[in-house]
Structure formats: structure tokens, C-alpha cells
Amino acid sequence: MGHIKILIVITLVLTGALVAAQAQNAMASKPLLCSISNITECTPNDGCFKTTVENVGLPHFLKMDVANKTVTPADPIEGKPTPIERVERIDNKLLLQGAEDGFDNVHDGLGWTAAISESTGKFIFTASGEDVAFVAFGACTTR
């Protein structure tokens, strides 16, 4: 009888671990829709200040397709896809990194990182260029 209880406990633990692993895999395997709720801009001369996505040229919503390694504005009119160059999973977070050249003939390239909690969907996006840095907060959900 004691062995049966042990087997039941082991089965429940393994089932819980499998469900948790499947939830984490869902975040990376399905396209994500991410919204940006607030953004801070920092420059060497002005320090850091809150701003809007419109002021910095970001869309309100981003589609992140981890499987195909692309980030695109939810509204395709707003811009072209950006490649995701690196994907990592650390401490229940999905970390995505890339670089963006920006507009043609403008010296505005930058590197970026997105950190997405696989348990809550909270989203933090950071980007930095030559004389500017951005930190944006938001949330992501699977589509």
C-alpha cells in the first residue's frame, strides 16, 4: 500500500512538471502579441523621462514570432520585420535579442533585448543606440 502512495505522488509531481513545461513551451512556440504600456527615454544631455510610443516611433503592439525569429508591428503598415538574433530561456523568462538598422540613410541603429515572463506575460523591452536608450514595459499573450 505504501508503494502505491509513493507511485501516486511521483505521478502527480511528474504530471505537474510536464504541465509547467508545456506552458513554458507554449510561450516560445506560439506567436506572441505584446503591448507597450509605458516607455522611458534616456539621453546623455536630458537624462531620463517618460515619453510615448508615438514620440519614439514604436507601435503600440508587436507580434513576436519566436519560432520564425521575427518581430513585426501588429499593424503591417507600421514597419518591416526585425529579426530575432538570439533566444534564451533563463529563470522562467524568455529572452530575445536583436539589432535594428532603423531608417535608410539615418545614423539610428540600435541593439535591443526583450524579457518576457513565461508565467505572467510581463514584458520589458530595452534598446540602446549611440546617444539614446529606451526602457518599455508591457505585457504579452499567446495568439
ZIBELKA-V981222 format. One record per residue. RES is the residue in three letters. SS is DSSP state (@ for helix, = for strand, . for the rest). BURIAL is # if it has 24 or more other ideal C-beta (glycine too) atoms within 12 Angstrom, else .. Layout:
<<RES,SS,BURIAL> <RES,SS,BURIAL>>
//
This chain:
<<MET,.,.> <GLY,@,.> <HIS,@,.> <ILE,@,.> <LYS,@,.> <ILE,@,.> <LEU,@,.> <ILE,@,.> <VAL,@,.> <ILE,@,.> <THR,@,.> <LEU,@,.> <VAL,@,.> <LEU,@,.> <THR,@,.> <GLY,@,.> <ALA,@,.> <LEU,@,.> <VAL,@,.> <ALA,@,.> <ALA,@,.> <GLN,@,.> <ALA,@,.> <GLN,@,#> <ASN,@,.> <ALA,@,.> <MET,@,#> <ALA,@,#> <SER,@,.> <LYS,.,.> <PRO,.,#> <LEU,=,#> <LEU,=,#> <CYS,=,#> <SER,=,#> <ILE,=,#> <SER,=,.> <ASN,=,.> <ILE,=,#> <THR,=,#> <GLU,=,#> <CYS,=,.> <THR,=,.> <PRO,.,.> <ASN,.,.> <ASP,.,.> <GLY,=,.> <CYS,=,.> <PHE,=,.> <LYS,=,.> <THR,=,.> <THR,.,.> <VAL,@,#> <GLU,@,.> <ASN,@,.> <VAL,@,#> <GLY,.,#> <LEU,.,#> <PRO,.,#> <HIS,.,.> <PHE,=,#> <LEU,=,#> <LYS,=,#> <MET,=,#> <ASP,=,#> <VAL,.,#> <ALA,.,.> <ASN,.,.> <LYS,.,.> <THR,=,#> <VAL,=,#> <THR,=,#> <PRO,=,#> <ALA,.,#> <ASP,.,.> <PRO,@,.> <ILE,@,.> <GLU,@,.> <GLY,.,.> <LYS,.,.> <PRO,.,.> <THR,=,#> <PRO,=,.> <ILE,.,#> <GLU,.,.> <ARG,=,.> <VAL,=,#> <GLU,=,.> <ARG,=,.> <ILE,=,.> <ASP,.,.> <ASN,.,.> <LYS,=,#> <LEU,=,#> <LEU,=,#> <LEU,=,#> <GLN,=,#> <GLY,=,#> <ALA,=,.> <GLU,=,#> <ASP,.,.> <GLY,.,.> <PHE,.,.> <ASP,.,.> <ASN,.,.> <VAL,.,.> <HIS,.,.> <ASP,.,.> <GLY,.,.> <LEU,=,#> <GLY,=,#> <TRP,=,#> <THR,=,#> <ALA,=,#> <ALA,=,#> <ILE,=,#> <SER,=,#> <GLU,.,#> <SER,.,.> <THR,.,.> <GLY,.,#> <LYS,=,#> <PHE,=,#> <ILE,=,#> <PHE,=,#> <THR,=,#> <ALA,=,#> <SER,=,.> <GLY,.,#> <GLU,.,.> <ASP,.,.> <VAL,.,#> <ALA,=,#> <PHE,=,#> <VAL,=,#> <ALA,=,#> <PHE,=,#> <GLY,=,#> <ALA,=,#> <CYS,=,#> <THR,=,#> <THR,=,#> <ARG,.,.>>
//
